[in-house]
């Protein structure tokens, strides 16, 4: 996990170094996006990257404790009775869900 955190920090640092040149190009071309980028400084980009890393670490830390959400339970219910006629699902999704639950477990 520590290697992953180091890699995320390296990517965030790389993005923070690359963005100022992208911001200059966007500011030269004009447009609504360039107004936001003109107000953003390198210091703020470092802060944004640090917050993104912290948020990612928090989400990964709590990811295992949520269980199934309502749409996932719906997919499992459809997989228990696969059919071609679900109006809100492509026909292959219940079949794939059935195969995954029967090979890997739920």
Residue pairs with C-beta under 8 A, 6 or more apart in sequence:
5 53
5 57
8 53
8 56
9 53
12 49
12 50
12 52
12 53
13 49
15 45
15 49
16 42
16 45
16 46
16 49
19 40
19 45
20 42
20 45
22 37
23 34
23 37
23 38
23 40
26 33
26 34
26 37
27 34
27 37
27 38
28 34
68 76
75 89
75 93
75 94
75 97
76 97
76 101
76 106
78 86
78 89
78 93
78 94
78 97
79 94
79 95
79 97
79 98
79 101
80 98
81 94
82 94
82 95
82 98
83 94
84 91
86 94
